[in-house]
Amino acid sequence: MEKWIDREEKTLLNTYNRMPLVVSHGKGCYLYDDSGKKYLDMFSGLAVNALGHCHPELVGEGKKQLEKYLHISNFFYCKQAIALGEDLISRSFPGKVFFTNSGTEGVEAAIKYLYKIGKQKGRRGIVSLRGSFHGRTLGALGLTKIPSVSRDFPVIDYPVYEISRESLKELETLFENERPVGIILEPVSGSGGIEVLSREEMTGISHLCKKYDVVLCLDEIQTGIGRTGKFFAYQHYDVVPDIVIFAKGAGGGNPLGGMLVHKDMDGYFLPGDHGTTFGPGPLSAAMGRKVLEIIDEDFLADVAVKSRLLLEGLEKLQEKFPESLGAIRGMGLMIGIDLKIDPSRLKEDILEEQVLVNITAKNVLRLLPPLIIREVEIQEFLKALENVLKKTESSFIPD
Ligand SMILES: Cc1ncc(COP(=O)(O)O)c(C=O)c1O
């Protein structure tokens, strides 16, 4: 393991704080290191491996596509892309799709789309929620005002109105005075600590968007493709957005993202306005179709059952270890727990239990397990967390 860590230090730019794990392979909900040790993966590549590692049907689909072609460029018609577009539309709303290779590129596409709408309507600017994460390219960074991510970098010259959840009451005044073209929101904030927009907040925002002709654009990069127990998280609310951005779980581990534009908003991009060499790679599109086929209504109902199991287990632990665990929030299998103990220590201790977790927003334990997780693996995780909390509380020094 050390050999690889050493080689990486000499070779790759240091932009990530990696965990000390050199991965050999994955299977289902587990990753294996190069010494053969098995780890329960409770963040599934940050919500990408929704179907776990090496799902046999996905592997089969990938192999079939590999034998056809891997790239043809956007100069030709790609059956897989067209069919995937149709599948996505059938799972959301009537409209059209633009494919990208990542989430941040989906956000860039949406910014450009909003810009074009604004040009025709004589409007400028986008509203975003404080603490949101929308990606790291320079356009998306304008909406990602998390200082550790955005400081030191320029942003595009485009007004961004940041509003906090606490001051949503002021949204109407902002819409009235500034006349922005759109608002971009995460229904559940991924990197912002798993803050869930309430039904009241979401329907309130949607209502104001309609009243002031503001485009409602949802960043469902993390919440989409079944993560919250519905295909898209907006389906938990009584709203239909104008634009939805997706990525992460869409390609079954392959780079795939994009934006879905409601039919009422169609027509603002013309040939040449936007493009990308790879989006969507035929392999990603083929695997994306299989992902959508597997994540059907029964599968989604099962996500909701597993979410309840995990939440119930966490609530019991929270009652047992109130000095260590604070509030629990989430939707489906996107769950955050406020930690009252040192998050780095918890991450290290649970790694010793052979469980992989992620920490976000400084002290929030973010759980994004593969959606295929079974009860036995949920219990394995809860047991490991309990062991760690017992160990931590036994080392508390009383005042
Ligand atoms: C809500 C949200 N938006 C945008 C992004 C950026 O996506 P990507 O890393 O694929 O560019 C992420 C990634 O974590 C995300 O969670």
The ligand as a Gaussian input file, in Angstrom:
#p B3LYP/6-31G(d) Opt

LIG

0 1
 C      -25.312000      18.696000      -5.819000
 C      -24.071000      18.636000      -6.666000
 N      -23.934000      19.481000      -7.691000
 C      -22.846000      19.439000      -8.496000
 C      -21.833000      18.534000      -8.270000
 C      -20.649000      18.491000      -9.199000
 O      -20.664000      17.288000      -9.910000
 P      -19.325000      16.685000     -10.538000
 O      -18.386000      16.412000      -9.421000
 O      -19.765000      15.458000     -11.280000
 O      -18.793000      17.722000     -11.466000
 C      -21.917000      17.662000      -7.194000
 C      -20.813000      16.749000      -6.894000
 O      -20.588000      16.355000      -5.786000
 C      -23.067000      17.709000      -6.375000
 O      -23.211000      16.885000      -5.334000

